[in-house]
């Protein structure tokens, strides 16, 4: 598996509390956009990110963004 799976071609809007999160980079997680450990055995690792304050984010679900974990609109070209 050289390329991540694309669970959906649209971002996921989430209202998140302050804290640490693990964004799924492989696209295999059943808990999109977060990691559930499905990447084990692949070359992918989840991306850790921290929020100091509550925030509304649009997180990438196509796994092609160049600004992970945030959506950069790449899904529009897939």
C-alpha positions, 0 to 999 in steps of 0.5 A: 500500500503506497498510497493512502485509501480515500474514505471520502472526497470531502472534509469532515467538519468537527467542533473539537475541544482542547487536547491531543488528537491522532489523525488517520493518515492511511485512510483505513480507520473506521473512526475517520478522520481519527486513527483506530490502529488500522495502519498497523502493517502499512508504511503509514503512521497517524499524525498527532496534533494538539489544540490549545483551545476549542476550535472548529476544524475541517479535517481532510478525509481524502488523505491527499491534503498537503496541509495535514490534518486540515483540508486544503481542497485537494479533494476537488481534483480527485 
